[in-house]
Amino acid sequence: MSFTIAIIGRPNVGKSTLFNRLVGQKLALVDDEPGVTRDRREGQAQLYDLEFTIIDTAGLDEGAKGSLTARMQEQTEIAIELADALMFVIDARQGLTPNDRTFADFARRANKPVVLVANKAEGRHGEIGAMESYALGLGDPVQISAEHGEGLVDLRDALAALMPEPVEEDEEEEIEGVEDWTDEEIAQRPIRVAIVGRPNAGKSTLINHLLGEERLLTSPEAGTTRDSIAVEIVWKGRQFRVFDTAGLRRRSRIEEKLEKLSVADALRAVRFAEVVVMMMDSQNKFEEQDLRIADLIEREGRAIVLAANKWDLMERKGSLVSALRTDVDHWLPQVKGAPVVAVSGLMGEGIDRLMTAIQEAYAVWNKRVPTAALNRWFEEAVQASPPPAVSGRRLKLNYITQNKARPPSFVLFCSRADAVPQSYLRYLTNSMREAFDLPGTPIRITLREKANPFAHKRKRPS
């Protein structure tokens, strides 16, 4: 099992910047405003020859019992329990504060090895603050600048002293590359799922129910989630990697810099995902922003599952379930037939149906259609409704082939590709959905003009 290190310290000392530096990606949001990080986030870190699991945590702060601040600290305490060692980070420019001293005692009581990290130590002011940190009694401070990558060699040496000696493995037992995997092995890879929606739609509550623990912070206040947090879930033997995301509001309503960063992080999660679950509030579904989010998912080419959350608050549920299907096809014709599930993340209603719908949407998203069957359908579709003449000239559609899946994508060879109307492409797309059972998934049709075999021949002089 990987050696695990938790980064702890008061707010705004640069924990998330250090986390991003160690994992080699900008996974955690970083801003000058204190308290940006709320949920704990895990990543695989590499520091020169060292490899380990790193946990970014919310800044240690005091708050009333049951408050959001107090629950953030509970998440930090869980991270400390999970860790094999701690990195206690202070801001060397500001020097020691009363909170640093308080939480240094907290770190000692954890009874875990501690590396004291004096961040932002570049320059004379940083040097003075780092010297003050000796008063914490946590040993020699490692002076670094997470933002500029300074002092990482010293940090590597300090961490290596805490970690066990690596166990040499036989070369024969190395994991084979993806290209050597069988279809069955690929089918067992975790499905990447992003949960998106408007603020306060119940995304974090749903994921907590799937996990069976209060892993993600929830609150009646909209905007509790800021980072896109990834969690591993196993559901009936199938592995999922689920991303909780910040609520997506209309662009005109996003004013604060931090919310812009959160939204950008959520959009990255959509692009990284294979299946996107768009959550709506059952009492206010299919609002304008819901339609915009669904359109974004379709444009990004991701499989989509629609979840009407807070279904436990609805009356006359039986008659409303059948109406959901009709509403989806009316409001979202671009993903006609997309699975829609009524759920309650709080009460656990509809969770089995939701997880089944995710797996079915993933299977459709990966589907390939045999070329022979595809062209038989194509001939019948064109005969049933030939393409319209444009400027008095007939359009000739030759044949179609599937060039890739994820999402299902096709190349249609024809004459005058720029003249084929979008309405006719929609006709072909809808016909293809019905013929090959491709409900809801984005379908891409690219037009390509067939090469003229006589184009290279010059006309004979008259």
DAVENLIN-V339153 format. One line per field, one symbol per residue. phi: phi as a letter, one per 40 degrees, with the letter a starting at -180 (. if undefined). A space follows every 10 residues. Layout:
phi: ???
This chain:
phi: .ccbbbcbic cgbhccccdc cccgaccccb acccgccbcc bbacbbbfcc bacbbcbccc acacdgcdcc cccccccccc ccccabbcbb ccccgcbdcd cccccccccc fbdbbcbccf ccgccccccc cccdccgbgc cccbbccbgc gccccdcccc ccccccccbc cccccccdcc ccdccccccc ccbbbbicdg cgcccccdcc cgaccbcbac ccgccbcccc bcbbbfgbcb bbbcbccbbc dcccbcdccc cccccccccc cccbbbcccb cdcacfcdcd cccccccccc gbcbbcbccg ccccbfcdcc cccdcccccc cbccbdgdcb bcbbcccgcg cccccccccc cccccccbbd cccccccccc ccccaccccb fgbccbbcab accabfcdbb bbcacfdccc cccccccccc ccdccbfbcg ccbbbbcbcc cccbcccccc cc
